Amino acid sequence: MVSIETFRKLALSFENAAEEPHFEKTSFRVKKKIFATYDEKKNHAVLKFNEIDQSVFCASSDMIFYPIPNKWGKQGWTIVELSKVRPEMFADALLLSYQSVASKKK
């Protein structure tokens, strides 16, 4: 299980990462682009992956990682069930999400 405190600490440890509101959620951004969100009501995160990373994480878990069921999911946005995910796996996934957004050119 991953708490919001752990999520926040990990996300803000990345270079130039910032926390900002995003509608009713909390977002974590780099270069003003979202790499992760936290939904307190549902206790889940949403991370941005490339297509390959999304397929690996979704295949490796039993409903811990799964694409958002709409066009956003087809673009790599992936739900993570924080009550089920191991902290080490979440840390790896969050780093990949951050890197996928941080490395994109403006």
PyMOL commands that set and color helices and strands:
alter all, ss='L'
color gray80, all
select helices_A, chain A and resi 4-12+51-59+71-74+87-102
alter helices_A, ss='H'
color red, helices_A
select strands_A, chain A and resi 18-22+25-30+33-39+44-48+65-67+77-81
alter strands_A, ss='S'
color yellow, strands_A
deselect
rebuild
show_as cartoon
